[in-house]
Amino acid sequence: MAQRTGTMSDEIGLMPQNRTVRTVVISGVLATIAIALAVTRIGFIPMPSGINATILHVPAIIGGVIEGPIAGLAIGGIFGIFSFLQATTPLFQNPLIAIGPRLLIGVVAYFVYRATRPINEVFALALAGLLGTATNTGLVLGLAVTVPGPNGVPYLTPQQAWTAVVTQAWWEAILAMVITVAVGLAIRGAGRMRRSTV
């Protein structure tokens, strides 16, 4: 029987023979998905407000929920580094803003999921998606209004940051919640089927 460590993959028996290999494999796959979503632009969803909501951070959330905080940290870090290397705006050309917040997305998602899972699985997955997204949005915008840019003033004014929250951030939170619940339940269901046939 897999040791209960708080990660979904341990409980449902995903690749139980070598936890380190499993973590590396799952992290690599989800990081690749995040990069593919960015390169293909599939990760930018047009919204009725006329803006594009991003789901590029969702693989970090899912990685944290499925595999734990180390995987979430790694996936978020890879996403942040890619964002920094591909940045076309001064905001994300700053590594503190491009990488720093992304490191915490999956970590927060893991601890939220682990804390609330005893209440209800769907609730725990949805809240992990919500607060993982809020971590990304809150830290990026918080740094953008406090860290000075190359011209010596912050990248965004508080008004611009609030506009981003009102027009874009809540769409991203909803999408992250829906995707996290759907993927999490699908993986758990697959794990149960696997155990029932072993």
C-alpha positions in Angstrom: 0.0 0.0 0.0 1.3 3.5 -0.8 2.3 5.6 2.1 -0.1 8.5 2.7 1.9 11.6 2.0 -0.9 13.9 1.1 -0.4 13.7 -2.7 -3.1 12.4 -4.9 -0.7 10.2 -6.9 0.4 8.3 -3.8 -3.1 7.5 -2.8 -4.2 6.2 -6.2 -1.0 4.3 -6.9 0.4 6.2 -9.9 3.8 4.7 -10.7 4.4 3.7 -7.0 7.6 1.9 -7.6 9.8 5.0 -7.7 8.5 8.2 -6.3 11.4 10.3 -7.5 11.1 9.1 -11.0 7.4 9.6 -10.9 7.8 13.2 -9.7 10.3 14.0 -12.4 8.1 12.4 -15.1 4.9 14.2 -14.1 6.7 17.5 -13.6 8.3 17.3 -17.0 5.1 16.4 -18.7 3.1 19.2 -17.1 5.9 21.8 -17.7 6.0 20.8 -21.3 2.2 21.2 -21.5 2.5 24.7 -20.0 5.2 25.7 -22.6 3.1 24.2 -25.4 0.1 26.2 -24.3 2.2 29.3 -24.6 3.9 28.6 -27.9 0.7 27.5 -29.6 -1.3 30.3 -28.0 -3.9 27.7 -27.0 -3.3 28.8 -23.4 -4.8 32.2 -24.1 -8.6 32.0 -24.1 -10.6 34.9 -25.6 -13.2 36.2 -23.1 -16.4 38.3 -23.8 -14.7 41.3 -22.3 -12.3 41.3 -25.2 -9.2 40.2 -23.3 -7.4 36.9 -23.3 -7.4 34.9 -20.0 -4.4 32.7 -19.6 -4.4 29.1 -18.3 -0.6 28.8 -18.5 -0.3 28.5 -14.8 -2.8 25.6 -14.5 -0.3 22.8 -15.0 1.6 24.1 -11.9 -1.6 23.9 -9.9 -2.4 20.4 -11.2 1.2 19.3 -10.5 1.1 20.5 -6.9 -2.3 18.8 -6.3 -1.2 15.5 -7.9 2.4 15.2 -6.9 3.1 17.6 -4.1 4.9 20.9 -3.5 8.2 20.0 -5.0 6.6 19.2 -8.3 4.4 22.3 -8.1 7.6 24.4 -7.5 9.4 22.8 -10.4 6.6 23.2 -12.9 6.0 26.8 -11.8 9.7 27.5 -12.0 10.0 26.2 -15.6 6.9 28.2 -16.6 8.4 31.3 -15.0 11.8 30.8 -16.7 10.1 30.3 -20.1 8.0 33.4 -19.5 11.1 35.4 -18.7 13.0 34.2 -21.7 10.1 34.8 -24.1 9.0 38.2 -22.6 8.2 41.0 -24.9 7.1 43.4 -22.2 9.4 45.1 -19.6 7.2 43.7 -16.8 8.1 40.1 -17.5 11.7 40.9 -18.5 12.2 41.3 -14.8 13.1 37.8 -13.5 11.7 38.7 -10.0 8.3 39.2 -11.5 8.4 36.6 -14.2 9.8 33.7 -12.1 9.2 34.5 -8.4 5.4 34.3 -8.2 5.3 31.2 -10.4 7.4 29.2 -8.0 4.6 29.4 -5.4 1.6 28.5 -7.6 1.8 24.8 -7.2 3.0 25.0 -3.6 0.0 26.9 -2.5 -2.3 24.7 -4.5 -0.9 21.6 -2.8 -1.3 22.9 0.8 -4.8 24.2 0.0 -5.9 20.8 -1.5 -4.3 18.8 1.4 -6.0 21.0 4.0 -9.5 21.0 2.5 -9.6 17.5 0.9 -11.3 16.0 4.1 -14.2 18.4 3.6 -15.0 17.5 0.0 -12.8 16.5 -3.0 -14.5 18.8 -5.5 -14.3 21.7 -3.1 -10.6 21.0 -2.4 -9.7 20.9 -6.1 -11.7 24.0 -6.9 -10.2 26.0 -4.0 -6.7 24.8 -5.0 -7.4 26.1 -8.5 -8.7 29.4 -7.2 -5.9 30.1 -4.7 -3.2 28.9 -7.0 -4.4 31.4 -9.5 -4.8 34.1 -6.9 -1.2 33.5 -5.8 0.1 34.1 -9.4 -2.1 37.1 -10.0 -1.7 38.7 -6.6 2.1 38.4 -6.5 2.7 39.4 -10.2 0.4 42.5 -9.8 1.7 43.3 -6.3 5.3 43.3 -7.5 4.3 45.2 -10.7 3.1 48.1 -8.6 5.9 48.1 -6.1 9.1 47.1 -7.9 10.6 49.9 -10.0 11.2 49.3 -13.7 14.1 50.5 -15.8 12.8 54.0 -15.8 12.8 54.1 -12.0 9.0 53.9 -11.5 6.8 50.8 -10.9 5.7 48.9 -14.0 2.0 49.4 -13.3 0.0 51.9 -11.3 -2.5 50.6 -8.7 -5.3 51.6 -11.1 -3.9 49.5 -13.9 -3.4 46.6 -11.6 -7.1 46.7 -10.4 -8.2 47.0 -14.0 -6.3 43.7 -14.8 -8.1 42.1 -11.8 -11.5 43.2 -12.9 -11.2 42.4 -16.6 -9.0 39.4 -16.6 -8.1 37.8 -13.3 -11.5 36.4 -12.3 -11.9 34.7 -15.7 -8.5 33.0 -15.2 -9.6 31.9 -11.7 -12.8 30.4 -13.0 -11.0 28.6 -15.8 -8.4 27.2 -13.4 -11.1 26.0 -11.0 -13.0 24.2 -13.7 -9.8 22.6 -15.3 -8.4 21.6 -11.9 -11.6 19.9 -10.8 -12.0 18.1 -14.1 -8.4 16.9 -14.3 -8.2 16.0 -10.7 -11.4 13.9 -10.7 -10.4 12.2 -14.0 -7.0 11.2 -12.5 -8.6 10.0 -9.3 -11.2 8.0 -11.2 -8.4 6.5 -13.4 -6.5 5.5 -10.3 -9.5 3.8 -8.8 -10.1 1.9 -12.0 -6.4 0.9 -12.0 -6.6 -0.4 -8.4 -9.8 -2.3 -9.1 -8.1 -4.3 -12.0 -4.9 -5.1 -10.2 
